[in-house]
Amino acid sequence: MATRKPSTKSSSPRKAKSGPPFTDSHAEPSPEELWKQIAEAAYYKAKARHFAPGGEVQDWIEAEAEVMHRLGRSP
């Protein structure tokens, strides 16, 4: 009967797969990202009022204030 040879695998932990570089979750968004966040918030405000015409500017102003508040900045 043949004897089994002990495994030669290392017991050291495996290397972690490299992912995206570390990003600071508190970093300031770029102007483009800021605009996207405001536009998205304004869209949902318009949707909530069933896209009735005439409220677009108010939607944008309120969305901008909300996004800036969330970022801890004043509009």
C-alpha positions in Angstrom: 0.0 0.0 0.0 1.4 3.4 -1.0 1.6 6.1 1.6 0.5 9.6 0.9 3.0 12.3 0.6 2.3 15.4 2.8 1.1 18.4 1.1 3.7 21.1 0.2 1.2 23.9 0.1 2.1 26.9 2.2 -0.1 27.7 5.1 0.5 31.5 4.5 -2.6 33.5 3.7 -3.4 34.2 0.1 -2.7 37.6 -1.4 -5.8 39.8 -1.6 -7.0 40.5 -5.1 -6.2 44.0 -6.0 -9.3 46.2 -6.5 -9.8 49.8 -7.3 -7.5 52.2 -5.4 -8.7 53.4 -2.1 -10.9 56.4 -2.3 -11.9 58.8 0.5 -15.6 58.6 1.0 -15.5 62.2 2.2 -13.7 63.6 -0.8 -15.3 66.5 -2.6 -17.1 65.5 -5.8 -15.9 67.0 -9.1 -18.0 69.7 -10.6 -19.3 67.2 -13.1 -20.3 64.7 -10.3 -21.9 67.6 -8.3 -24.0 68.6 -11.4 -25.1 64.9 -11.8 -26.2 64.7 -8.2 -28.2 67.9 -8.4 -29.7 66.9 -11.8 -30.8 63.5 -10.4 -32.3 65.1 -7.3 -34.2 67.6 -9.5 -35.4 64.8 -11.7 -37.0 63.0 -8.8 -38.6 66.3 -7.6 -40.1 66.8 -11.1 -41.3 63.2 -11.1 -43.0 63.6 -7.7 -45.0 66.5 -9.2 -45.8 64.4 -12.3 -43.5 66.6 -14.5 -46.1 69.4 -14.5 -44.5 72.4 -16.4 -43.4 75.5 -14.6 -41.6 74.0 -11.6 -38.3 73.1 -13.2 -36.3 76.1 -11.7 -37.7 75.5 -8.3 -36.9 71.8 -8.5 -33.3 72.6 -9.4 -33.0 75.2 -6.6 -34.3 72.8 -4.0 -32.2 69.9 -5.3 -29.1 72.0 -5.2 -29.8 73.1 -1.6 -30.3 69.4 -0.6 -27.2 68.2 -2.3 -25.1 71.0 -0.8 -26.6 70.3 2.6 -25.7 66.6 2.3 -22.1 67.6 1.5 -22.0 70.1 4.4 -21.7 73.1 2.1 -23.9 76.1 1.5 -25.3 76.6 -2.1 
